[in-house]
Amino acid sequence: MEIKLENLTKIFPARKKGQKEVVAVDDFNDTIPDGMLVALLGPSGCGKSTTLNLICGLLKPTSGKIYFGDRDVTNVPPEYRGVGMVFQNYALYPHMSVEQNIRFPLENLKGDQKLSKEQMKERVLASAKLVMIDSLLDRKPKELSGGQQQRVAIARALVKLPQVLLLDEPLSNLDARLRLQTREEIRRIQKETKITTIFVTHDQDEAMSISDMIVVMKDGKVQQIGKPQEVYDHPINLFVAKFLGTPPINVFEGAIFENGLWIGEEKLFDLMPTEDRPVFVAIRPEGFVLDEHGPFSLDLIRPEVLGRDISIVAKHKKAQSETIRAIIDAFEAKHLPKDIVRFYLKPHKVHVFDAISQERIECVIRENGE
């Protein structure tokens, strides 16, 4: 099912006199193709869960339209939209068995959609098998692990055979290992069912690892939409660059001056002719290459062993953060100097942003001889 959002806006009125209204979603425009898994990604308060609730029908938009295919569902109640919703807290009924929890949505079907007991049993078993909990149908939620409870919630959403599956921070209550396992299961289920799925998360690792597309949001506004790797490699502004990446991108105050890209007194690259201006220079941790004759230097604090790689923890007077992290191969780190470490920088891992607008600047590096 294709989902189309046109100028979608949600404004919450001020709660108290003197307070301002809150623009939770601000003119959201996007088309989610049929069968895709899309992540709404951003910090707390950016509007991603509000957007999900608008699509589900739990909230009504202040303005704008929502289409499922060619059908305008903007004012259609949630129960008639054909959506399955998985909440952050699972929302399982503690007094019911797993089977009863999964079957519950089917018992409320009416008219032509009403199912016999045998049909409901078949649907429940099929959903339970899909999420691999068919051996747990007699248990109560309190007898399940967090990961198993999450699977029950997903099975309950899928049992209605929805056209759209909506997941609101579904992994936030799980420990690190279960998060990894469950997100892989979500991806497997989505691939098998081919249901258009929207996944809300603040965890960029989750979004990057399982999504076909990501939508990065901030303060109710969409910042960038694209394939995960494309957004990571070509962030449209400094916010997106800083939000994606573990360890986070390293940001320095810099300048474009006399067709060179500078941080402090060090020229990183010669550029094709471009105007002088102050900029932010953002370097991915994997963009550093040890080179004793390299153009850029950092003050070494310590190396951290990561196993296959080494994280060089350093500092620089032009850096926005107190520490810089450069990821290099462990073999290359055997002969690290004790104080100043010099680097060559991979051009495609260096991003330049205007110091005022913080929008990306496309700089063309001049190769030798040009």
N, C-alpha and C positions, 0 to 999 in steps of 0.2 A: 504494500500500500504506500503510494507516494504521499508525503505530507508537505503541504505548502503553507508557509506563514507569511502573511502580507501585513506589513506595518503594525505588527503586534505590539501593543503597549498596555502595561498595567500600572496604574497609579493608585497607591493606597493613601487615603486622606489622612491629614494630621490627627493624631490621637488626642492631643491636648492643645489648648489655645496657646498660640505663640510658636508652636512647632510647625515645621514645613511638611508638606506632603512628600511622600516617598515614591519616586519613579523606579519601580522594581524592574520593569522591562521597558526598554526605550526603543521603539520603532524597529523591531526585530523582523528582518526579511531573510528567508531561506527556503530552499526546496530540498527535502530529504528524499532521495530516490528510493524506489521500492526495493525492499530486501536488504537495506544497508543497516549497519550498526554505527550509530553516531553518538559521540560523547559530547555532552555540554560540560565544559571545563572552566573552572575559575575559582577564585577565593570565596570564602564565606561572604554572603551578602551581595554577590554579583548578579543575582537574578536567575540562576540556572534552575533551581527547584520551582520557582514561581513559573518559569516558562513551561516546565513539565506539567505543573498543575493546570495551566491554561490549556495545554494540549489534551490533557485527560478530561477536562471539564469540571474539575473541582473548584476552579476559579473562573470568573467571567472577565474577559478583557475590557479595559477601558475603551480601547479602540482597536481597529484592525480585524483581520479575518484569519480563520483556520480552515484549511481544506484537507480532507482525506480523499485523495484522487480528485474527482470533479465535484465531490459533495462538500457543500459548505456546512461544517459542523460547529460553527462558532457558538450557536445557541442551543445545540443539541445536548441533552443531559448525558452525564457520564455513562450510564447504563446502556445507552443506545449508540455509543460511539464505536463499539467493538474494540475496546482497549483492555489490556491486562496490565495491572499496576502492582509493582513490588516496592514496598515501603522500607525505609531505613531500619525500622524496628521490627520488621517481619509481620507484625499485627496478626499473630496466630491466636486462635482461641484455646486457652490452656486446658479447658475441660473436655475438649474434643480430641479424638485420635487423629493421627496423620491423615488417614483415609477420610474422616469426616471433615477435616479442614480443607482438604483438596476438593471434596465434593460440594462444599457449601455454596459456591457460586452457581452450580448447576441446579440446585434446589429452588432457586429463585427465578428460573426461566419460566416464561408463560407463553401461552398461545402456541403458535407453530414451532417455537423453539423448545417447548417442554419435552423432556426426555423421560423414558421409562427407567425403572431402577436398574435394569440390565444394561441399558445404554450408558447410564451414569457410571456404573461399575467399570465398564469397558474404557470409558474416557479417563477415569481416575487412574486405572492401572497403566494406561498408555502414557499419561503424564508422569506418573511415578517412575516408570521405566526410563523415560527420557532423561530424568535427572538422577537416576540410579538410587532411588530410595524405595523401590517396590518391596523390599524385605522389611521395611519399617512401618508399614501401614497401620499396625495395631498399637503402636507406641503413642504416648502423649508428648507434647512439645518439651516438657521438663526432662524427659528421658533422652533428649537429643542433644548433640553438640551444636555449637553456633553454626557451623557449616551445614549440618543436616537441617537445621531450622530454616536456613536460607534456601535450601533446595525445596523444602516444602512450600515456602512462599512463592518460589518461581513456578512450581508445579501447579499451585492454585491459580496463578495468573494465566498459565498456558492451557488449563483444562477447558476454558471457554472457547478455545481456538480463536484467539484474538487476531485482528489484522495488524495491530500495533502493540508492542510490548514496551512499557515504560518502567525504568529502574531508577529509584531515587536513592543515591548513596548506598547501594546494596551490600557493600563489603566493609563499611566503616566499623562495624562491631566485631570483626574477625581479627584474629592474630595474624602476623605477617605470613606465616606458611599457609594458613587457610585462605588468606586473601589471594595469594598467588594461585592456589589450586582452584578456588571458586571462580576467579575471573577467567581461567582457561576453560572451565566448564560452561560459563555463560557464553563464551565465544563458540564453543562446540555446539551448544544448543541452538544458538542463533543461526549458525551455518546449516544445521540439520533442518530447522523449521523454516528458514528463509523469511522469518517475520521481521518487518521493519522495526528496529529497536533503538530507543533513545535512552542513553545511560548517563546519569548525572553523577559527577565526581569532582572533588577538589584535588585528587591525586593524579598528577600528570603521568606517572608511570603506568597506572591503570589505563588511562585514556590512550596513551601512545601505543600500548601493547596489544589491545584487542579491537580498536576502532578502525572502521573504514575511513571515517572523516571525524575531525574534531572541530568544535565551535568554542573558541576562547572568548570568555565574557569578562567584563569589568564594569561595575556600577550600572548594571542593567543594559549596557551597550555591547553589541557584538564587536570584538576587536579583529578577529581573523577566522576564516573558515577554510579548511583544506585538508588534504591527507596529512596524517601525523608527521611523516618525515619531511614533507614539503614545508609545513609550518615551522618545524624545528630548524630546518636549513635556511629558511627565508622568512624570519619573523618580520612582520609589517611595522612593528614599533618596539620601543624598549621594554614596555610592559610584557609583551608576548615573549620576547627574548629572555627576560628574567624569570618568567613563570615556568617555562619549559626547560628541563634539563636537570640531571642529578649527577654530580654536584652542579650547582647553579652556575650560570655564565658569570665571568669576571668582567666587571664594568669599570672603566677608567675615564677620567676627564682628559680630553684630547683636543686636537685641532687639525683642521686642514689648512696648511700654510704653504704657499709657494709650490703648489702641486705635489705636496707630500703629506702623508698621514703621520701625525706626531702624537706621542705621549710624553709629556715633559720635554726633555732635551733630546729624546731619541726618535729618529725617523724610522717608522716601521716599513713603509713602502713608498715608492714613487708612484704618483697617480697621473693619469691622463688629465689634461687641463680642466680645472674645476675651481669654483669660487672659494675664497678663504672664509672660514667660519669656525666657531667653537663646536665641538662635537662630543658625543660619548662614543668611546671605542669599547665594544663588547667582544670578549674572546672566550670561546668555548674551552673547557678544561682540556679536551683532547686536541686542541689546536696548537699546543706548544711542542716544539721539537728542540731537544738539547743541542746547542751549537756554541762552542766557546767563542766563535766570531760572530754570533748572531746579533741582530740590531736591537734586541730588547732584553732588559735585565730586570731581575727581581731580587729582593733581599731574602735569602733563605732563612726560614724559621726551623723547619725540620722536614724530613721525609717520612711518609707514612706508608707502611707495607700493606698492599691490598691483595697480595697473592701474585697474580699474573702481572699486575701493574703496580706502579708506585705513584702515590699522590704527593707532589711537592707542595708543601704548605709554605707560603711566602708572603711578603708584604710589599707594598709600593705606595709612595706618598700621593699618587694621583688616583688610587683605587677608591671606589665608593665604599667598599667593605674593609674590615680590619685585616682579613686574611684572603689570600689568593690561592686557588688550587689549580695545579697543572698536572694532568695525568700523563705519565710516560711509561714506556716499557721497563720492566724491572731490570732487564739486562743493561739498558742504557744508563741506569742510575748507579752503577757500581762505582763510578769515579766522580761523584758529585763534588763540586767545590764546597768549601765550608761557609762561605759568606754570600758572594754574589753569583747568581746563576744566570747564564745568558741563553737566549732562545732565538731560533728562527720560528716564524709564525706561519701556519698554513693559511693561505689567503681565504679559502672558502669557509674557514672557521672564525673569521674576523668580520664583525658586523659594525657598521657605522650609523649613528643616529644623530639627528640634529639636536643641539643642546637645548633649544627652546621648545620646539614642537614634539621632540622625542620620536619623530617619524623616521623611518629608514631612509638612508641616503645611498643610492647606488654609486659606488666608487669603482672606477675601472683602473686596475693596477697596471702600471707601465712596465712591460718586460724589458730586460736588458737589450739595448740597441734601438729601442723605439724612440 
